[in-house]
Amino acid sequence: MAGGPARDRHQRRRNAALRAAYRRGVSVPELAARLGLSEGWVRQVLNGRKPVEPSEVEEAA
């Protein structure tokens, strides 16, 4: 996996693309299904919150 700064850049680009797709009419369930993420996670991104990334959850466990 990439280092911390590279991972952060990737997540920012992914989240920006997710928001852009939503603005263009792609539904939350479709975004979640295509990205392999939960609908709750997608909604957090769309609402401007920073969701906990799956890798951070695994490290904490």
PyMOL Python script that loads the backbone (N, CA, C, O; Angstrom):
from pymol import cmd

cmd.read_pdbstr("""\
ATOM      1  N   MET A   1       0.855  -1.188   0.000  1.00  0.00           N
ATOM      2  CA  MET A   1       0.000   0.000   0.000  1.00  0.00           C
ATOM      3  C   MET A   1       0.880   1.223   0.000  1.00  0.00           C
ATOM      4  O   MET A   1       2.005   1.196   0.501  1.00  0.00           O
ATOM      5  N   ALA A   2       0.375   2.277  -0.554  1.00  0.00           N
ATOM      6  CA  ALA A   2       1.103   3.538  -0.633  1.00  0.00           C
ATOM      7  C   ALA A   2       1.266   4.144   0.754  1.00  0.00           C
ATOM      8  O   ALA A   2       0.558   3.786   1.695  1.00  0.00           O
ATOM      9  N   GLY A   3       2.208   5.064   0.858  1.00  0.00           N
ATOM     10  CA  GLY A   3       2.427   5.752   2.112  1.00  0.00           C
ATOM     11  C   GLY A   3       1.251   6.650   2.463  1.00  0.00           C
ATOM     12  O   GLY A   3       0.323   6.827   1.674  1.00  0.00           O
ATOM     13  N   GLY A   4       1.312   7.205   3.647  1.00  0.00           N
ATOM     14  CA  GLY A   4       0.224   8.035   4.155  1.00  0.00           C
ATOM     15  C   GLY A   4      -0.188   9.180   3.242  1.00  0.00           C
ATOM     16  O   GLY A   4      -1.373   9.306   2.934  1.00  0.00           O
ATOM     17  N   PRO A   5       0.743  10.019   2.796  1.00  0.00           N
ATOM     18  CA  PRO A   5       0.338  11.139   1.933  1.00  0.00           C
ATOM     19  C   PRO A   5      -0.289  10.679   0.616  1.00  0.00           C
ATOM     20  O   PRO A   5      -1.256  11.282   0.149  1.00  0.00           O
ATOM     21  N   ALA A   6       0.245   9.634   0.023  1.00  0.00           N
ATOM     22  CA  ALA A   6      -0.318   9.128  -1.239  1.00  0.00           C
ATOM     23  C   ALA A   6      -1.712   8.560  -1.015  1.00  0.00           C
ATOM     24  O   ALA A   6      -2.602   8.757  -1.843  1.00  0.00           O
ATOM     25  N   ARG A   7      -1.909   7.862   0.089  1.00  0.00           N
ATOM     26  CA  ARG A   7      -3.231   7.314   0.417  1.00  0.00           C
ATOM     27  C   ARG A   7      -4.239   8.443   0.623  1.00  0.00           C
ATOM     28  O   ARG A   7      -5.382   8.351   0.175  1.00  0.00           O
ATOM     29  N   ASP A   8      -3.813   9.504   1.299  1.00  0.00           N
ATOM     30  CA  ASP A   8      -4.693  10.655   1.524  1.00  0.00           C
ATOM     31  C   ASP A   8      -5.094  11.312   0.202  1.00  0.00           C
ATOM     32  O   ASP A   8      -6.255  11.677   0.019  1.00  0.00           O
ATOM     33  N   ARG A   9      -4.130  11.466  -0.727  1.00  0.00           N
ATOM     34  CA  ARG A   9      -4.445  12.054  -2.038  1.00  0.00           C
ATOM     35  C   ARG A   9      -5.449  11.183  -2.781  1.00  0.00           C
ATOM     36  O   ARG A   9      -6.393  11.688  -3.388  1.00  0.00           O
ATOM     37  N   HIS A  10      -5.239   9.870  -2.728  1.00  0.00           N
ATOM     38  CA  HIS A  10      -6.157   8.943  -3.402  1.00  0.00           C
ATOM     39  C   HIS A  10      -7.566   9.072  -2.817  1.00  0.00           C
ATOM     40  O   HIS A  10      -8.540   9.128  -3.568  1.00  0.00           O
ATOM     41  N   GLN A  11      -7.684   9.118  -1.509  1.00  0.00           N
ATOM     42  CA  GLN A  11      -8.994   9.225  -0.863  1.00  0.00           C
ATOM     43  C   GLN A  11      -9.674  10.539  -1.205  1.00  0.00           C
ATOM     44  O   GLN A  11     -10.886  10.564  -1.419  1.00  0.00           O
ATOM     45  N   ARG A  12      -8.918  11.637  -1.260  1.00  0.00           N
ATOM     46  CA  ARG A  12      -9.503  12.929  -1.629  1.00  0.00           C
ATOM     47  C   ARG A  12     -10.025  12.903  -3.059  1.00  0.00           C
ATOM     48  O   ARG A  12     -11.108  13.420  -3.335  1.00  0.00           O
ATOM     49  N   ARG A  13      -9.256  12.298  -3.979  1.00  0.00           N
ATOM     50  CA  ARG A  13      -9.710  12.201  -5.377  1.00  0.00           C
ATOM     51  C   ARG A  13     -10.944  11.317  -5.485  1.00  0.00           C
ATOM     52  O   ARG A  13     -11.890  11.650  -6.199  1.00  0.00           O
ATOM     53  N   ARG A  14     -10.934  10.183  -4.772  1.00  0.00           N
ATOM     54  CA  ARG A  14     -12.078   9.270  -4.799  1.00  0.00           C
ATOM     55  C   ARG A  14     -13.318   9.956  -4.256  1.00  0.00           C
ATOM     56  O   ARG A  14     -14.392   9.842  -4.847  1.00  0.00           O
ATOM     57  N   ASN A  15     -13.193  10.664  -3.144  1.00  0.00           N
ATOM     58  CA  ASN A  15     -14.339  11.344  -2.544  1.00  0.00           C
ATOM     59  C   ASN A  15     -14.855  12.461  -3.438  1.00  0.00           C
ATOM     60  O   ASN A  15     -16.065  12.668  -3.528  1.00  0.00           O
ATOM     61  N   ALA A  16     -13.953  13.186  -4.105  1.00  0.00           N
ATOM     62  CA  ALA A  16     -14.379  14.239  -5.029  1.00  0.00           C
ATOM     63  C   ALA A  16     -15.132  13.633  -6.209  1.00  0.00           C
ATOM     64  O   ALA A  16     -16.138  14.189  -6.650  1.00  0.00           O
ATOM     65  N   ALA A  17     -14.659  12.506  -6.724  1.00  0.00           N
ATOM     66  CA  ALA A  17     -15.339  11.839  -7.837  1.00  0.00           C
ATOM     67  C   ALA A  17     -16.707  11.330  -7.394  1.00  0.00           C
ATOM     68  O   ALA A  17     -17.674  11.393  -8.154  1.00  0.00           O
ATOM     69  N   LEU A  18     -16.785  10.830  -6.172  1.00  0.00           N
ATOM     70  CA  LEU A  18     -18.060  10.346  -5.636  1.00  0.00           C
ATOM     71  C   LEU A  18     -19.069  11.488  -5.544  1.00  0.00           C
ATOM     72  O   LEU A  18     -20.226  11.326  -5.929  1.00  0.00           O
ATOM     73  N   ARG A  19     -18.635  12.641  -5.034  1.00  0.00           N
ATOM     74  CA  ARG A  19     -19.525  13.795  -4.935  1.00  0.00           C
ATOM     75  C   ARG A  19     -19.970  14.277  -6.311  1.00  0.00           C
ATOM     76  O   ARG A  19     -21.130  14.643  -6.499  1.00  0.00           O
ATOM     77  N   ALA A  20     -19.047  14.278  -7.274  1.00  0.00           N
ATOM     78  CA  ALA A  20     -19.380  14.722  -8.628  1.00  0.00           C
ATOM     79  C   ALA A  20     -20.412  13.790  -9.263  1.00  0.00           C
ATOM     80  O   ALA A  20     -21.349  14.253  -9.913  1.00  0.00           O
ATOM     81  N   ALA A  21     -20.245  12.488  -9.079  1.00  0.00           N
ATOM     82  CA  ALA A  21     -21.204  11.530  -9.636  1.00  0.00           C
ATOM     83  C   ALA A  21     -22.579  11.733  -9.006  1.00  0.00           C
ATOM     84  O   ALA A  21     -23.594  11.663  -9.699  1.00  0.00           O
ATOM     85  N   TYR A  22     -22.617  11.980  -7.711  1.00  0.00           N
ATOM     86  CA  TYR A  22     -23.894  12.205  -7.032  1.00  0.00           C
ATOM     87  C   TYR A  22     -24.585  13.464  -7.566  1.00  0.00           C
ATOM     88  O   TYR A  22     -25.798  13.472  -7.777  1.00  0.00           O
ATOM     89  N   ARG A  23     -23.799  14.528  -7.783  1.00  0.00           N
ATOM     90  CA  ARG A  23     -24.377  15.759  -8.338  1.00  0.00           C
ATOM     91  C   ARG A  23     -24.940  15.535  -9.736  1.00  0.00           C
ATOM     92  O   ARG A  23     -25.851  16.246 -10.160  1.00  0.00           O
ATOM     93  N   ARG A  24     -24.407  14.560 -10.448  1.00  0.00           N
ATOM     94  CA  ARG A  24     -24.878  14.270 -11.802  1.00  0.00           C
ATOM     95  C   ARG A  24     -26.026  13.260 -11.823  1.00  0.00           C
ATOM     96  O   ARG A  24     -26.470  12.842 -12.893  1.00  0.00           O
ATOM     97  N   GLY A  25     -26.501  12.871 -10.643  1.00  0.00           N
ATOM     98  CA  GLY A  25     -27.701  12.047 -10.580  1.00  0.00           C
ATOM     99  C   GLY A  25     -27.509  10.582 -10.255  1.00  0.00           C
ATOM    100  O   GLY A  25     -28.478   9.824 -10.296  1.00  0.00           O
ATOM    101  N   VAL A  26     -26.305  10.152  -9.935  1.00  0.00           N
ATOM    102  CA  VAL A  26     -26.095   8.758  -9.550  1.00  0.00           C
ATOM    103  C   VAL A  26     -26.572   8.590  -8.111  1.00  0.00           C
ATOM    104  O   VAL A  26     -26.212   9.381  -7.240  1.00  0.00           O
ATOM    105  N   SER A  27     -27.375   7.567  -7.864  1.00  0.00           N
ATOM    106  CA  SER A  27     -27.964   7.381  -6.538  1.00  0.00           C
ATOM    107  C   SER A  27     -26.946   6.838  -5.532  1.00  0.00           C
ATOM    108  O   SER A  27     -25.939   6.239  -5.908  1.00  0.00           O
ATOM    109  N   VAL A  28     -27.230   7.060  -4.260  1.00  0.00           N
ATOM    110  CA  VAL A  28     -26.355   6.575  -3.191  1.00  0.00           C
ATOM    111  C   VAL A  28     -26.219   5.050  -3.232  1.00  0.00           C
ATOM    112  O   VAL A  28     -25.100   4.546  -3.138  1.00  0.00           O
ATOM    113  N   PRO A  29     -27.331   4.288  -3.369  1.00  0.00           N
ATOM    114  CA  PRO A  29     -27.164   2.831  -3.424  1.00  0.00           C
ATOM    115  C   PRO A  29     -26.281   2.363  -4.592  1.00  0.00           C
ATOM    116  O   PRO A  29     -25.502   1.421  -4.447  1.00  0.00           O
ATOM    117  N   GLU A  30     -26.408   3.021  -5.739  1.00  0.00           N
ATOM    118  CA  GLU A  30     -25.587   2.630  -6.888  1.00  0.00           C
ATOM    119  C   GLU A  30     -24.116   2.964  -6.651  1.00  0.00           C
ATOM    120  O   GLU A  30     -23.239   2.158  -6.961  1.00  0.00           O
ATOM    121  N   LEU A  31     -23.845   4.146  -6.106  1.00  0.00           N
ATOM    122  CA  LEU A  31     -22.465   4.512  -5.790  1.00  0.00           C
ATOM    123  C   LEU A  31     -21.855   3.512  -4.812  1.00  0.00           C
ATOM    124  O   LEU A  31     -20.728   3.056  -4.999  1.00  0.00           O
ATOM    125  N   ALA A  32     -22.606   3.181  -3.776  1.00  0.00           N
ATOM    126  CA  ALA A  32     -22.106   2.252  -2.761  1.00  0.00           C
ATOM    127  C   ALA A  32     -21.820   0.881  -3.374  1.00  0.00           C
ATOM    128  O   ALA A  32     -20.785   0.277  -3.095  1.00  0.00           O
ATOM    129  N   ALA A  33     -22.734   0.397  -4.203  1.00  0.00           N
ATOM    130  CA  ALA A  33     -22.564  -0.921  -4.806  1.00  0.00           C
ATOM    131  C   ALA A  33     -21.358  -0.955  -5.735  1.00  0.00           C
ATOM    132  O   ALA A  33     -20.574  -1.904  -5.703  1.00  0.00           O
ATOM    133  N   ARG A  34     -21.210   0.053  -6.545  1.00  0.00           N
ATOM    134  CA  ARG A  34     -20.113   0.064  -7.516  1.00  0.00           C
ATOM    135  C   ARG A  34     -18.751   0.256  -6.868  1.00  0.00           C
ATOM    136  O   ARG A  34     -17.743  -0.227  -7.384  1.00  0.00           O
ATOM    137  N   LEU A  35     -18.715   0.960  -5.737  1.00  0.00           N
ATOM    138  CA  LEU A  35     -17.444   1.196  -5.049  1.00  0.00           C
ATOM    139  C   LEU A  35     -17.153   0.150  -3.971  1.00  0.00           C
ATOM    140  O   LEU A  35     -16.056   0.114  -3.413  1.00  0.00           O
ATOM    141  N   GLY A  36     -18.133  -0.692  -3.685  1.00  0.00           N
ATOM    142  CA  GLY A  36     -17.936  -1.698  -2.641  1.00  0.00           C
ATOM    143  C   GLY A  36     -17.922  -1.096  -1.252  1.00  0.00           C
ATOM    144  O   GLY A  36     -17.249  -1.604  -0.355  1.00  0.00           O
ATOM    145  N   LEU A  37     -18.667  -0.010  -1.070  1.00  0.00           N
ATOM    146  CA  LEU A  37     -18.728   0.672   0.216  1.00  0.00           C
ATOM    147  C   LEU A  37     -20.151   0.607   0.745  1.00  0.00           C
ATOM    148  O   LEU A  37     -21.082   0.297   0.002  1.00  0.00           O
ATOM    149  N   SER A  38     -20.317   0.900   2.024  1.00  0.00           N
ATOM    150  CA  SER A  38     -21.664   0.920   2.589  1.00  0.00           C
ATOM    151  C   SER A  38     -22.350   2.226   2.210  1.00  0.00           C
ATOM    152  O   SER A  38     -21.692   3.231   1.941  1.00  0.00           O
ATOM    153  N   GLU A  39     -23.681   2.198   2.191  1.00  0.00           N
ATOM    154  CA  GLU A  39     -24.444   3.414   1.890  1.00  0.00           C
ATOM    155  C   GLU A  39     -24.199   4.480   2.959  1.00  0.00           C
ATOM    156  O   GLU A  39     -24.152   5.670   2.648  1.00  0.00           O
ATOM    157  N   GLY A  40     -24.045   4.063   4.202  1.00  0.00           N
ATOM    158  CA  GLY A  40     -23.770   5.011   5.279  1.00  0.00           C
ATOM    159  C   GLY A  40     -22.450   5.739   5.067  1.00  0.00           C
ATOM    160  O   GLY A  40     -22.347   6.938   5.326  1.00  0.00           O
ATOM    161  N   TRP A  41     -21.440   5.012   4.595  1.00  0.00           N
ATOM    162  CA  TRP A  41     -20.137   5.620   4.336  1.00  0.00           C
ATOM    163  C   TRP A  41     -20.262   6.648   3.224  1.00  0.00           C
ATOM    164  O   TRP A  41     -19.721   7.749   3.324  1.00  0.00           O
ATOM    165  N   VAL A  42     -20.980   6.285   2.159  1.00  0.00           N
ATOM    166  CA  VAL A  42     -21.160   7.197   1.031  1.00  0.00           C
ATOM    167  C   VAL A  42     -21.904   8.446   1.492  1.00  0.00           C
ATOM    168  O   VAL A  42     -21.541   9.556   1.103  1.00  0.00           O
ATOM    169  N   ARG A  43     -22.927   8.285   2.307  1.00  0.00           N
ATOM    170  CA  ARG A  43     -23.679   9.441   2.803  1.00  0.00           C
ATOM    171  C   ARG A  43     -22.799  10.349   3.654  1.00  0.00           C
ATOM    172  O   ARG A  43     -22.933  11.572   3.592  1.00  0.00           O
ATOM    173  N   GLN A  44     -21.894   9.762   4.455  1.00  0.00           N
ATOM    174  CA  GLN A  44     -20.983  10.578   5.258  1.00  0.00           C
ATOM    175  C   GLN A  44     -20.102  11.434   4.361  1.00  0.00           C
ATOM    176  O   GLN A  44     -19.897  12.616   4.639  1.00  0.00           O
ATOM    177  N   VAL A  45     -19.583  10.855   3.300  1.00  0.00           N
ATOM    178  CA  VAL A  45     -18.744  11.608   2.370  1.00  0.00           C
ATOM    179  C   VAL A  45     -19.553  12.723   1.719  1.00  0.00           C
ATOM    180  O   VAL A  45     -19.079  13.854   1.611  1.00  0.00           O
ATOM    181  N   LEU A  46     -20.772  12.407   1.285  1.00  0.00           N
ATOM    182  CA  LEU A  46     -21.608  13.402   0.622  1.00  0.00           C
ATOM    183  C   LEU A  46     -21.991  14.541   1.560  1.00  0.00           C
ATOM    184  O   LEU A  46     -22.200  15.667   1.109  1.00  0.00           O
ATOM    185  N   ASN A  47     -22.087  14.266   2.849  1.00  0.00           N
ATOM    186  CA  ASN A  47     -22.446  15.290   3.828  1.00  0.00           C
ATOM    187  C   ASN A  47     -21.238  16.055   4.351  1.00  0.00           C
ATOM    188  O   ASN A  47     -21.378  16.920   5.216  1.00  0.00           O
ATOM    189  N   GLY A  48     -20.053  15.743   3.834  1.00  0.00           N
ATOM    190  CA  GLY A  48     -18.862  16.476   4.219  1.00  0.00           C
ATOM    191  C   GLY A  48     -18.174  15.970   5.464  1.00  0.00           C
ATOM    192  O   GLY A  48     -17.224  16.589   5.944  1.00  0.00           O
ATOM    193  N   ARG A  49     -18.636  14.862   5.992  1.00  0.00           N
ATOM    194  CA  ARG A  49     -17.968  14.285   7.160  1.00  0.00           C
ATOM    195  C   ARG A  49     -16.834  13.388   6.688  1.00  0.00           C
ATOM    196  O   ARG A  49     -16.849  12.896   5.560  1.00  0.00           O
ATOM    197  N   LYS A  50     -15.867  13.184   7.544  1.00  0.00           N
ATOM    198  CA  LYS A  50     -14.760  12.301   7.197  1.00  0.00           C
ATOM    199  C   LYS A  50     -15.033  10.935   7.825  1.00  0.00           C
ATOM    200  O   LYS A  50     -14.901  10.775   9.039  1.00  0.00           O
ATOM    201  N   PRO A  51     -15.412   9.951   7.009  1.00  0.00           N
ATOM    202  CA  PRO A  51     -15.683   8.624   7.562  1.00  0.00           C
ATOM    203  C   PRO A  51     -14.382   7.923   7.960  1.00  0.00           C
ATOM    204  O   PRO A  51     -13.311   8.232   7.437  1.00  0.00           O
ATOM    205  N   VAL A  52     -14.490   6.994   8.875  1.00  0.00           N
ATOM    206  CA  VAL A  52     -13.343   6.195   9.279  1.00  0.00           C
ATOM    207  C   VAL A  52     -13.071   5.201   8.164  1.00  0.00           C
ATOM    208  O   VAL A  52     -13.958   4.449   7.761  1.00  0.00           O
ATOM    209  N   GLU A  53     -11.850   5.200   7.670  1.00  0.00           N
ATOM    210  CA  GLU A  53     -11.482   4.293   6.585  1.00  0.00           C
ATOM    211  C   GLU A  53     -11.375   2.865   7.113  1.00  0.00           C
ATOM    212  O   GLU A  53     -10.984   2.663   8.263  1.00  0.00           O
ATOM    213  N   PRO A  54     -11.716   1.875   6.295  1.00  0.00           N
ATOM    214  CA  PRO A  54     -11.659   0.480   6.734  1.00  0.00           C
ATOM    215  C   PRO A  54     -10.293   0.065   7.279  1.00  0.00           C
ATOM    216  O   PRO A  54     -10.230  -0.703   8.238  1.00  0.00           O
ATOM    217  N   SER A  55      -9.199   0.554   6.691  1.00  0.00           N
ATOM    218  CA  SER A  55      -7.874   0.185   7.168  1.00  0.00           C
ATOM    219  C   SER A  55      -7.626   0.704   8.572  1.00  0.00           C
ATOM    220  O   SER A  55      -6.953   0.044   9.364  1.00  0.00           O
ATOM    221  N   GLU A  56      -8.164   1.891   8.898  1.00  0.00           N
ATOM    222  CA  GLU A  56      -7.990   2.460  10.231  1.00  0.00           C
ATOM    223  C   GLU A  56      -8.784   1.641  11.258  1.00  0.00           C
ATOM    224  O   GLU A  56      -8.340   1.482  12.395  1.00  0.00           O
ATOM    225  N   VAL A  57      -9.943   1.125  10.870  1.00  0.00           N
ATOM    226  CA  VAL A  57     -10.742   0.316  11.770  1.00  0.00           C
ATOM    227  C   VAL A  57     -10.007  -0.985  12.062  1.00  0.00           C
ATOM    228  O   VAL A  57      -9.967  -1.423  13.212  1.00  0.00           O
ATOM    229  N   GLU A  58      -9.428  -1.608  11.045  1.00  0.00           N
ATOM    230  CA  GLU A  58      -8.716  -2.863  11.239  1.00  0.00           C
ATOM    231  C   GLU A  58      -7.497  -2.670  12.138  1.00  0.00           C
ATOM    232  O   GLU A  58      -7.205  -3.522  12.976  1.00  0.00           O
ATOM    233  N   GLU A  59      -6.781  -1.553  11.969  1.00  0.00           N
ATOM    234  CA  GLU A  59      -5.608  -1.287  12.791  1.00  0.00           C
ATOM    235  C   GLU A  59      -5.981  -1.088  14.249  1.00  0.00           C
ATOM    236  O   GLU A  59      -5.225  -1.470  15.142  1.00  0.00           O
ATOM    237  N   ALA A  60      -7.153  -0.486  14.501  1.00  0.00           N
ATOM    238  CA  ALA A  60      -7.578  -0.225  15.864  1.00  0.00           C
ATOM    239  C   ALA A  60      -8.025  -1.497  16.573  1.00  0.00           C
ATOM    240  O   ALA A  60      -7.976  -1.574  17.801  1.00  0.00           O
ATOM    241  N   ALA A  61      -8.461  -2.493  15.809  1.00  0.00           N
ATOM    242  CA  ALA A  61      -8.972  -3.731  16.406  1.00  0.00           C
ATOM    243  C   ALA A  61      -7.878  -4.628  16.920  1.00  0.00           C
ATOM    244  O   ALA A  61      -8.159  -5.704  17.448  1.00  0.00           O
TER     245      ALA A  61
END
""", "prot")
cmd.dss("prot")
cmd.show_as("cartoon", "prot")
cmd.util.cbc("prot")
cmd.orient("prot")
